[in-house]
Amino acid sequence: MEEDRNPQIKVDWGINDVRILHDAMECYISTEIDYDKHSYEKEHVEGMKKTLYSMILEFNYHRLNSD
């Protein structure tokens, strides 16, 4: 799965964009997907959602501590 990480891209998104993508991932996960055809996908998608959630938590933490 290491080969899936290259090449990486960088995007210039705000926190609202990250929240929208996190919500979209939640909708995607809640749909009926045949993970037998795409065995890697469930773990990968859930990992992506977890990363997005971590980004949101970190943003909220820094915002609360900066006030």
DOKE-58401 format. One line per 10 residues: number of its first residue (from 1); their letters; for each residue x, y negated, z of N, C-alpha, C. Coordinates in steps of 0.001 Angstrom, whole numbers, plus 524288, in hexadecimal, padded with zeros to 5 digits. Layout:
N
NUM> A> X:Y:Z:X:Y:Z:X:Y:Z  ...
//
This chain:
67
1> MEEDRNPQIK> 8032B:804A6:80000:80000:80000:80000:8035A:7FB14:80000  80855:7FBB7:80123:80BEC:7F747:80126:80C18:7F498:7FBD2  80BA9:7F79E:7F7A1:80BE0:7F544:7F26E:80743:7F1A9:7F167  802ED:7F24A:7F43E:7FE67:7EEE6:7F39F:7FF71:7E964:7F5B1  80363:7E8B7:7F8D9:80475:7E3AB:7FB39:8078F:7E00C:7F7A4  80970:7E1E7:7F349:80CA5:7DEA6:7EFDF:80A15:7DE1F:7EA98  80A2C:7D9E7:7E7FF:80BC7:7D4DD:7EA09:80785:7D270:7ED6D  80917:7CF1A:7F0F4:80566:7CC6C:7F453:8042F:7C71B:7F207  7FFB6:7C50E:7F38F:7FE3B:7BFDC:7F1CB:7FD68:7BC5E:7F68C  7FDB7:7B76B:7F5B2:7FCCB:7B399:7F9CD:7F865:7B008:7F7F5
11> VDWGINDVRI> 7F4AE:7AF21:7FB5F:7F052:7ABAD:7FA0A:7F018:7A736:7FDEF  7EE10:7A2E7:7FC3D:7ED8F:79E4D:7FF90:7E7D2:79DAE:80108  7E61E:7A0C1:804E7:7E0B2:7A0C3:80696:7E03F:79E52:80BF9  7DBBA:79C11:80CEC:7DA79:79A16:81218:7D7CB:79E56:81546  7D6C1:79D23:81A30:7D462:7A0FC:81DA8:7CEE0:7A27B:81BDB  7CC0C:79EDB:81980:7C6CE:7A02C:81793:7C713:7A43F:81335  7CB01:7A3E4:80FFC:7CBBC:7A7CE:80BDE:7CCD2:7AD2B:80E3E  7CFFF:7AD44:81255:7D13D:7B22F:814F3:7CC55:7B472:81776  7C929:7B11A:819DB:7C445:7B2F3:81C36:7C08D:7B531:8181E  7C029:7B2A4:813AA:7BCCD:7B49C:80F73:7BEB3:7B9EE:80D96
21> LHDAMECYIS> 7C3C2:7BA75:80CD6:7C5EB:7BF6E:80B14:7C516:7C3AF:80F2E  7C5B5:7C25D:81422:7C4BD:7C622:81858:7BF0D:7C7F2:81836  7BB64:7C44A:8178F:7B5D8:7C5BA:81739:7B4C6:7C91F:8126E  7B756:7C7E6:80E1C:7B6AF:7CB10:80960:7B8B9:7D09A:80A30  7BD0C:7D112:80D02:7BF29:7D641:80E2D:7BB53:7D959:81189  7B8D4:7D6B6:8153A:7B4F2:7D944:81895:7B06C:7DB60:81546  7AE93:7D840:81199:7AA5B:7DA04:80E15:7AC2B:7DE9B:80AC2  7B0E1:7DE4D:808CB:7B300:7E27A:8058C:7B366:7E791:8089D  7B534:7E73C:80D72:7B5CD:7EBE4:810B4:7B07B:7EE47:811F9  7AC84:7EAF7:81296:7A760:7ECED:81421:7A462:7EF77:80F9E
31> TEIDYDKHSY> 7A652:7EEFD:80AD1:7A3AD:7F16E:80661:7A52C:7F72B:80601  7A202:7FA10:80333:7A314:7FFA0:80267:7A761:80030:7FE4C  7ABE4:801D9:7FFFC:7B05B:80289:7FC7A:7B20E:80839:7FCBD  7B316:80A7C:7F84E:7B4F2:80FE6:7F827:7BAD1:80FEB:7F921  7BC38:81048:7FE1E:7C1B8:8101E:7FF8A:7C493:8151F:7FE13  7C1BB:81937:7FCA0:7C45A:81DEE:7FAC7:7C725:81CDC:7F5A1  7C4DE:81979:7F262:7C75C:8180A:7ED6B:7CBFF:81467:7EE4E  7CB9D:8112D:7F24B:7CFA1:80D46:7F367:7D15B:80DF1:7F911  7D423:81218:7FA2F:7D56A:81379:7FF98:7D8AE:80F4B:80262  7DBFC:80C91:7FF8E:7DF40:80892:801FA:7DC1D:803AC:8034B
41> EKEHVEGMKK> 7D7C9:802EE:8009F:7D520:7FDE6:800B5:7D2D3:7FC82:80608  7D04F:80022:808B1:7CDCA:7FEDC:80DA5:7D1BF:7FCCD:81199  7D607:7FF7F:8123E:7DA10:7FDD0:815EE:7DC61:7F891:8144F  7DD3F:7F7E9:80F50:7DF92:7F315:80D57:7DBE0:7EE73:80E2C  7D6EE:7EF2B:80CDA:7D313:7EAFD:80D62:7D25D:7E98C:81320  7D213:7ED6C:81684:7D184:7EC4F:81C18:7D657:7E985:81E3B  7DAE5:7EADB:81C37:7DFAC:7E81D:81DBF:7DFAC:7E276:81BF6  7DDC1:7E18E:8173C:7DD5D:7DC33:81547:7D9AC:7D8F9:818A5  7D537:7DB4A:81A00:7D162:7D891:81D46:7D3B9:7D74C:8229B  7D6A2:7DAE7:824CB:7D927:7DA0D:829E0:7DD1E:7D596:8298B
51> TLYSMILEFN> 7E00B:7D563:82553:7E3D8:7D12D:82497:7E122:7CBE6:8242A  7DCE6:7CBB0:82135:7D9F8:7C6CE:820B2:7D7D2:7C510:825F8  7D5D1:7C8C0:82900:7D3C5:7C77B:82E2B:7D81F:7C56E:831B8  7DCB0:7C7BB:83159:7E12A:7C5E0:83467:7E293:7C046:832FA  7E239:7BF0A:82DF8:7E355:7B9B5:82C37:7DF62:7B5DE:82E8B  7DA73:7B767:82EA9:7D65E:7B413:830DB:7D741:7B344:836B2  7D86A:7B781:8397C:7D966:7B70E:83F1B:7DE12:7B38A:8403C  7E233:7B42A:83D39:7E6DB:7B0F6:83E05:7E5AF:7AB36:83CFF  7E2B8:7AA1D:838E2:7E13A:7A4B9:837B5:7DE18:7A26C:83C3C  7DA33:7A562:83E1C:7D6EB:7A37D:84268:7DA27:7A28C:84758
61> YHRLNSD> 7DDC6:7A60B:8487A:7E11F:7A581:84D14:7E458:7A076:84CC8  7E6BE:79F93:8484D:7EA10:79AE2:847BC:7E6C3:795E7:847D0  7E21B:79632:845AB:7DEAE:7919E:845AF:7DD04:79053:84B4A  7DBBD:7944E:84E65:7DA28:79367:853CC:7DE97:7914D:85723  7E352:79328:8561C:7E7D3:79180:8592D:7EA14:78C4B:8576E  7E87E:78A59:852FB:7EA94:7855B:85123:7E755:780B6:85304  7E2C5:781CC:85528:7DF5C:77D87:8570E:7E094:77BF3:85C8B
//
